């Protein structure tokens, strides 16, 4: 794909950012949800969220501007998580969306750690994460990806030149410290997945209202927690256990490219698993024909009847037509549709941006026939959704690190200590 294609994609990503911003934050000012959030912030009102633990907490750090922003974010998620009138379709999309988001976050963390991005703006994924937490995923991520295409040497990798030249350029740009590759899934799990579980299921842990809202507030800073955990674990493992050298699947010394692919596969497998284990059952349930849905509902305990009947494709994955709420008169089930409507545009637009970016990198760098690219795209979109397709394309693209390298094991990146 010529440079013209890159600039066209950058322009498209900028347009997607603007569209996503308008489709998410724009309606909040008119659909009533913004007014509900403002009422919770207003100390002169006695605003409450029906069904949410009471009282709603509005003080977390003692810093008024930060507490105001945290209260807005916490109230938004409380309106989604704690709305007792929300249907199972809301819960299903929330689970699906969190899984797609987790995989996307893992991919961004991996990208920021690549040697070609080290020290550049695109390596500041923690900062980018905090930005999209406050300015939406759909606004910040397309801009980040556009910056990546314009500034990262990774976006310049191509199939021109000899296999050796292509492989050497890829190895210089794509490599990641081996301890980072081993620890990214753990850092994402501890920094994002665990806080998500605690904030989403307070009933399992018998949380008080204050504890629940503290967990929701803590979750908002998951980009910071992920990066800190990764740095701490990396340094601890390096100094306690020594450095690592490339190894094949059998644990034997191998070439840098093959060793990198063995190590990075753990990150990609983690992301694809998170996508697939949520996407497959939820999408299959959502597209069941009526006769199969009725049969399944009759075979399950009665408490699951609503789950089977409510999780349809249209109700779960298709954005509703401009839902609204009266901020002065609303009850259980009224706020969750507005929050889900926001998240649908947020995730669909942001995830599509990631997929287009990964598709560009695969087409320009991997040197695969387009039929192979299309096969990966279609298969993983069906199995794991758009983020799984993006992850699979990036994984296949990374195979170019093995191009033209010698068969003799060479220690690079980090040298293993001998004892």
Phi and psi in degrees as a GROMACS rama.xvg file:
@    title "Ramachandran Plot"
@    xaxis  label "Phi"
@    yaxis  label "Psi"
@TYPE xy
-68.4059  162.63  UNK-2
-53.4811  -31.2807  UNK-3
-57.9263  -38.9491  UNK-4
-63.7751  -36.5264  UNK-5
-64.4419  -46.4904  UNK-6
-66.3163  -34.8095  UNK-7
-65.1552  -39.7445  UNK-8
-67.5177  -39.2518  UNK-9
-60.1888  -43.4455  UNK-10
-63.8381  -40.4709  UNK-11
-63.987  -41.5377  UNK-12
-63.1833  -40.0035  UNK-13
-62.8148  -41.1165  UNK-14
-65.0169  -38.04  UNK-15
-65.2812  -36.4344  UNK-16
-61.9697  -45.0633  UNK-17
-65.823  -44.867  UNK-18
-60.2011  -47.2923  UNK-19
-62.7523  -39.1568  UNK-20
-62.0325  -44.6262  UNK-21
-69.3839  -33.8965  UNK-22
-79.3763  -17.6952  UNK-23
-104.456  -61.818  UNK-24
-78.1602  -26.6673  UNK-25
-59.3509  -53.5881  UNK-26
-62.5396  -25.2237  UNK-27
-59.3032  -30.161  UNK-28
-74.6308  -15.456  UNK-29
-123.547  -17.3727  UNK-30
-90.4329  0.528134  UNK-31
100.901  -21.7926  UNK-32
-67.1185  -38.9089  UNK-33
-61.335  -39.1181  UNK-34
-66.032  -37.3196  UNK-35
-63.4498  -43.1719  UNK-36
-63.9777  -39.4197  UNK-37
-66.0232  -38.0511  UNK-38
-63.2726  -37.8603  UNK-39
-65.7952  -33.9295  UNK-40
-74.1048  -25.654  UNK-41
-77.5723  114.784  UNK-42
-68.7255  -15.3973  UNK-43
-84.8227  -8.10184  UNK-44
-105.449  163.609  UNK-45
-113.905  50.6462  UNK-46
-70.5358  142.64  UNK-47
-142.085  156.29  UNK-48
-101.7  116.518  UNK-49
-56.3646  127.241  UNK-50
89.9921  -18.791  UNK-51
-82.3102  151.912  UNK-52
-56.0524  140.945  UNK-53
-115.444  146.138  UNK-54
-79.6832  157.224  UNK-55
-71.4666  126.161  UNK-56
-82.2809  136.215  UNK-57
-126.776  2.73669  UNK-58
-126.215  121.945  UNK-59
-126.785  -38.7226  UNK-60
-117.995  -17.6888  UNK-61
88.3428  -7.68406  UNK-62
-98.8553  112.325  UNK-63
-57.7193  -48.4271  UNK-64
-61.6159  -41.2887  UNK-65
-67.597  -39.6264  UNK-66
-64.5559  -36.2715  UNK-67
-63.4844  -44.8041  UNK-68
-66.5624  -41.6681  UNK-69
-63.1758  -38.602  UNK-70
-63.3759  -40.6584  UNK-71
-60.523  -47.3777  UNK-72
-66.8432  -43.2122  UNK-73
-64.3784  -43.1032  UNK-74
-64.0512  -39.8669  UNK-75
-58.3058  -49.4579  UNK-76
-71.6144  -31.9226  UNK-77
-64.6626  -36.9869  UNK-78
-63.4123  -25.6094  UNK-79
-89.7415  -49.8531  UNK-80
-72.6354  -39.3035  UNK-81
-100.994  8.54131  UNK-82
-78.9557  106.399  UNK-83
-68.9068  -17.6049  UNK-84
-90.4127  -2.8056  UNK-85
-68.2225  140.084  UNK-86
-79.2608  170.578  UNK-87
-63.8864  -24.7012  UNK-88
-63.4383  -34.0124  UNK-89
-66.7446  -46.0969  UNK-90
-62.1421  -40.9201  UNK-91
-62.6991  -44.8576  UNK-92
-68.1525  -36.3246  UNK-93
-60.1422  -46.1164  UNK-94
-63.8859  -46.6946  UNK-95
-60.794  -44.8184  UNK-96
-65.7838  -41.6882  UNK-97
-62.1074  -39.3577  UNK-98
-65.3872  -45.9473  UNK-99
-61.0595  -41.4468  UNK-100
-64.6679  -41.1212  UNK-101
-62.3827  -43.97  UNK-102
-63.901  -42.1157  UNK-103
-63.3851  -39.5976  UNK-104
-65.3023  -40.2733  UNK-105
-60.9339  -39.5277  UNK-106
-65.6019  -39.0848  UNK-107
-67.7331  -40.106  UNK-108
-62.0713  -43.8775  UNK-109
-60.3443  -44.1985  UNK-110
-63.136  -39.1522  UNK-111
-67.5202  -20.8912  UNK-112
-93.1562  -3.97554  UNK-113
-68.4914  146.567  UNK-114
-62.9672  -33.1168  UNK-115
-68.5846  -20.9364  UNK-116
-101.666  -5.34616  UNK-117
-59.5249  126.601  UNK-118
86.2295  -11.4897  UNK-119
-87.9202  169.038  UNK-120
-59.2271  -36.1929  UNK-121
-71.9983  -6.77382  UNK-122
-83.7968  -10.5954  UNK-123
-84.0786  60.3247  UNK-124
-70.6036  -27.601  UNK-125
-62.7689  -43.3777  UNK-126
-64.8364  -42.9688  UNK-127
-60.8575  -40.7363  UNK-128
-61.3006  -42.9739  UNK-129
-65.8729  -33.0115  UNK-130
-65.6757  -46.101  UNK-131
-75.7259  -18.0366  UNK-132
-67.9624  -30.5453  UNK-133
-101.604  -25.4993  UNK-134
-117.504  11.017  UNK-135
83.5287  145.773  UNK-136
-60.5421  -42.1563  UNK-137
-69.5708  -22.3018  UNK-138
-87.881  -47.9114  UNK-139
-79.0353  -40.0967  UNK-140
-66.9702  -45.5337  UNK-141
-58.834  -36.1094  UNK-142
-67.8931  -39.6022  UNK-143
-61.3987  -44.3412  UNK-144
-67.1224  -36.5928  UNK-145
-63.1484  -42.7157  UNK-146
-62.0927  -39.3955  UNK-147
-60.1399  -45.7314  UNK-148
-63.0885  -32.6278  UNK-149
-84.995  -26.0608  UNK-150
-119.784  -23.7144  UNK-151
-84.1462  135.959  UNK-152
-63.1531  -20.9069  UNK-153
-63.3574  -34.6717  UNK-154
-73.4355  -9.38632  UNK-155
-99.2953  -4.0884  UNK-156
-63.67  136.631  UNK-157
-148.216  178.473  UNK-158
-92.5902  6.74274  UNK-159
-72.1128  152.323  UNK-160
86.1387  -175.466  UNK-161
-74.8039  163.86  UNK-162
-59.4079  -37.2039  UNK-163
-65.6984  -43.6484  UNK-164
-63.6875  -43.4741  UNK-165
-62.1366  -45.4621  UNK-166
-64.6755  -41.9484  UNK-167
-64.009  -41.862  UNK-168
-63.7638  -39.9085  UNK-169
-66.4476  -42.2994  UNK-170
-64.1293  -36.7217  UNK-171
-66.2095  -35.3412  UNK-172
-94.4432  -36.358  UNK-173
-92.5274  -17.5386  UNK-174
-62.038  149.514  UNK-175
-133.317  144.611  UNK-176
-51.2444  135.511  UNK-177
-64.7922  -33.0825  UNK-178
-65.0823  -37.5127  UNK-179
-61.1166  -44.6325  UNK-180
-61.7608  -36.8202  UNK-181
-70.8389  -27.2668  UNK-182
-106.459  -12.3394  UNK-183
-57.4862  -46.736  UNK-184
-58.4687  -39.3084  UNK-185
-67.7857  -42.0828  UNK-186
-63.6718  -41.3067  UNK-187
-67.7211  -38.5013  UNK-188
-63.6135  -48.3509  UNK-189
-72.8096  -36.0464  UNK-190
-84.0817  -25.535  UNK-191
-123.891  -52.2597  UNK-192
-66.6566  -47.7081  UNK-193
-62.2225  -48.2474  UNK-194
-59.946  -33.3849  UNK-195
-62.7515  -43.9186  UNK-196
-62.2575  -45.8822  UNK-197
-66.0149  -38.0984  UNK-198
-78.6512  -26.2857  UNK-199
-86.8148  -21.9909  UNK-200
-129.888  62.5037  UNK-201
-63.2303  -25.2878  UNK-202
-67.607  -25.7182  UNK-203
-73.2645  -25.5418  UNK-204
-111.469  7.18035  UNK-205
50.3472  50.1288  UNK-206
-76.9766  143.132  UNK-207
-71.6756  167.398  UNK-208
-58.3169  -45.6119  UNK-209
-63.0747  -41.803  UNK-210
-64.4761  -42.538  UNK-211
-59.5944  -49.2767  UNK-212
-67.8641  -30.0036  UNK-213
-63.8265  -39.9543  UNK-214
-66.9252  -40.0863  UNK-215
-63.7043  -39.9937  UNK-216
-68.081  -41.3676  UNK-217
-60.7733  -39.6162  UNK-218
-59.8413  -32.8633  UNK-219
-59.0564  -26.6078  UNK-220
-97.9245  24.5894  UNK-221
-57.5774  -31.258  UNK-222
-59.7859  -41.5175  UNK-223
-65.5735  -45.869  UNK-224
-62.2096  -40.8733  UNK-225
-61.113  -48.4  UNK-226
-65.994  -42.4468  UNK-227
-63.0233  -45.3805  UNK-228
-61.7494  -42.8429  UNK-229
-62.9145  -44.2773  UNK-230
-64.8643  -43.5294  UNK-231
-64.9814  -46.6914  UNK-232
-64.7938  -40.8732  UNK-233
-58.7815  -51.0101  UNK-234
-64.0303  -40.6618  UNK-235
-64.1531  -45.7042  UNK-236
-66.6128  -38.7323  UNK-237
-64.6282  -46.1945  UNK-238
-78.711  -27.1886  UNK-239
-88.8503  -35.4006  UNK-240
-113.675  -9.82976  UNK-241
90.2395  178.044  UNK-242
-90.3133  173.365  UNK-243
-116.309  153.488  UNK-244
-121.748  157.802  UNK-245
-59.704  132.776  UNK-246
-133.271  150.647  UNK-247
-84.8016  -173.247  UNK-248
-65.4339  -21.9892  UNK-249
-89.9897  1.8261  UNK-250
83.3013  12.2505  UNK-251
-94.374  151.71  UNK-252
-57.2806  142.841  UNK-253
-147.697  -177.01  UNK-254
-72.4013  157.478  UNK-255
-56.5909  -44.3718  UNK-256
-64.237  -47.1516  UNK-257
-65.3676  -39.9588  UNK-258
-63.507  -38.7235  UNK-259
-63.1941  -44.356  UNK-260
-65.6464  -35.8604  UNK-261
-64.7913  -42.191  UNK-262
-71.4447  -43.4493  UNK-263
-72.9043  -19.2161  UNK-264
-60.8032  -29.4523  UNK-265
-63.1713  -37.4105  UNK-266
-68.6958  -46.6678  UNK-267
-67.0217  -39.9491  UNK-268
-63.706  -39.4752  UNK-269
-58.6566  -49.031  UNK-270
-65.6008  -42.2366  UNK-271
-67.8109  -36.6002  UNK-272
-64.4636  -44.5941  UNK-273
-57.7697  -41.9146  UNK-274
-67.1581  -50.4617  UNK-275
-67.2744  -40.2344  UNK-276
-70.0619  -16.2651  UNK-277
-101.777  -38.9104  UNK-278
-67.0361  -47.5566  UNK-279
-60.5489  -55.0688  UNK-280
-66.5862  -37.8019  UNK-281
-70.7321  -41.9777  UNK-282
-69.8338  -41.2152  UNK-283
-59.8541  -43.7825  UNK-284
-63.0374  -38.8687  UNK-285
-69.9685  -23.8693  UNK-286
-105.389  10.2505  UNK-287
-60.0903  134.807  UNK-288
-66.7142  162.669  UNK-289
-57.5285  -41.9329  UNK-290
-66.1213  -37.9009  UNK-291
-71.8111  -35.4273  UNK-292
-65.4005  -42.5316  UNK-293
-64.8535  -40.9587  UNK-294
-65.034  -41.0946  UNK-295
-66.1767  -42.2588  UNK-296
-62.4268  -38.8642  UNK-297
-73.8386  -23.4092  UNK-298
-84.5329  -20.2935  UNK-299
-95.6729  159.801  UNK-300
-55.3526  154.225  UNK-301
-58.9172  -29.6523  UNK-302
-67.9994  -13.8786  UNK-303
-98.532  1.08604  UNK-304
-60.3455  -44.5855  UNK-305
-64.0453  -38.4272  UNK-306
-58.7061  -48.7142  UNK-307
-65.3359  -38.9015  UNK-308
-78.7918  -29.17  UNK-309
-90.1859  -25.8658  UNK-310
-86.1201  79.1135  UNK-311
-105.016  161.146  UNK-312
-62.2044  -44.5171  UNK-313
-64.4843  -43.8645  UNK-314
-72.7481  -28.5011  UNK-315
-92.8364  -43.5818  UNK-316
-111.877  -11.9578  UNK-317
-98.6792  122.071  UNK-318
-58.8581  136.743  UNK-319
-69.7258  162.957  UNK-320
-83.7387  97.4192  UNK-321
44.4256  66.1276  UNK-322
-66.3487  148.01  UNK-323
-136.07  167.052  UNK-324
-146.244  146.4  UNK-325
-84.9367  110.526  UNK-326
-64.6602  -14.7207  UNK-327
-97.2489  -6.77319  UNK-328
-155.648  84.3667  UNK-329
-138.88  157.914  UNK-330
-137.081  -169.332  UNK-331
-55.3113  134.98  UNK-332
90.9183  -5.44018  UNK-333
-89.1771  -30.1278  UNK-334
-89.9783  -34.5275  UNK-335
-56.8305  -41.4757  UNK-336
-60.3386  -33.5152  UNK-337
-69.9587  -40.6172  UNK-338
-66.5138  -40.6056  UNK-339
-66.9526  -39.9013  UNK-340
-57.3134  -42.255  UNK-341
-60.6942  -50.3631  UNK-342
-66.1867  -33.2587  UNK-343
-61.9679  -49.0431  UNK-344
-68.032  -35.6894  UNK-345
-61.7942  -49.5541  UNK-346
-76.7983  -42.8545  UNK-347
-61.3021  -46.5698  UNK-348
-70.0276  -46.1982  UNK-349
-64.2464  -42.5315  UNK-350
-67.3243  -37.0286  UNK-351
-64.8514  -34.5322  UNK-352
-63.0349  -43.7665  UNK-353
-62.5135  -40.8911  UNK-354
-64.6371  -44.0709  UNK-355
-63.8708  -39.8428  UNK-356
-62.3242  -47.229  UNK-357
-64.4257  -37.7481  UNK-358
-63.0837  -43.2162  UNK-359
-61.6006  -46.971  UNK-360
-63.1836  -36.6333  UNK-361
-68.9806  -46.3742  UNK-362
-65.3407  -40.2153  UNK-363
-82.7157  -25.265  UNK-364
-109.582  -34.3839  UNK-365
-74.5189  -25.8864  UNK-366
68.2507  22.5365  UNK-367
-86.28  153.977  UNK-368
-59.5346  145.865  UNK-369
-61.6623  -27.4014  UNK-370
-61.9658  -36.4047  UNK-371
-66.9711  -42.7617  UNK-372
-59.3082  -45.4651  UNK-373
-64.516  -37.7276  UNK-374
-62.3161  -46.0985  UNK-375
-62.8815  -44.634  UNK-376
-60.4458  -49.5529  UNK-377
-69.6204  -46.8323  UNK-378
-60.2149  -50.0692  UNK-379
-76.8131  -24.0964  UNK-380
-64.2921  -39.3872  UNK-381
-71.6434  -41.5935  UNK-382
-79.029  -36.6762  UNK-383
-135.367  2.72108  UNK-384
88.225  179.797  UNK-385
-60.9694  -36.6154  UNK-386
-70.429  -35.194  UNK-387
-63.1387  -39.937  UNK-388
-62.5371  -41.5299  UNK-389
-63.6301  -43.6381  UNK-390
-61.7725  -45.1607  UNK-391
-63.9846  -38.2324  UNK-392
-65.1013  -41.1614  UNK-393
-65.2752  -40.6077  UNK-394
-61.9075  -46.5358  UNK-395
-65.9381  -37.7329  UNK-396
-58.9737  -39.1904  UNK-397
-62.7938  -17.54  UNK-398
-58.7783  -18.8401  UNK-399
-67.7099  -12.2566  UNK-400
-66.3776  -16.4238  UNK-401
-92.0106  -3.08084  UNK-402
-66.5542  126.857  UNK-403
68.2511  14.3584  UNK-404
-88.7463  155.862  UNK-405
-73.004  163.151  UNK-406
-82.6258  -7.8774  UNK-407
-82.7477  127.076  UNK-408
-57.4269  131.923  UNK-409
-128.701  129.956  UNK-410
-85.0264  119.589  UNK-411
-137.055  177.67  UNK-412
67.2392  -68.2579  UNK-413
-139.826  131.981  UNK-414
-93.7284  136.017  UNK-415
-78.5555  132.472  UNK-416
-73.3087  141.601  UNK-417
-101.348  143.81  UNK-418
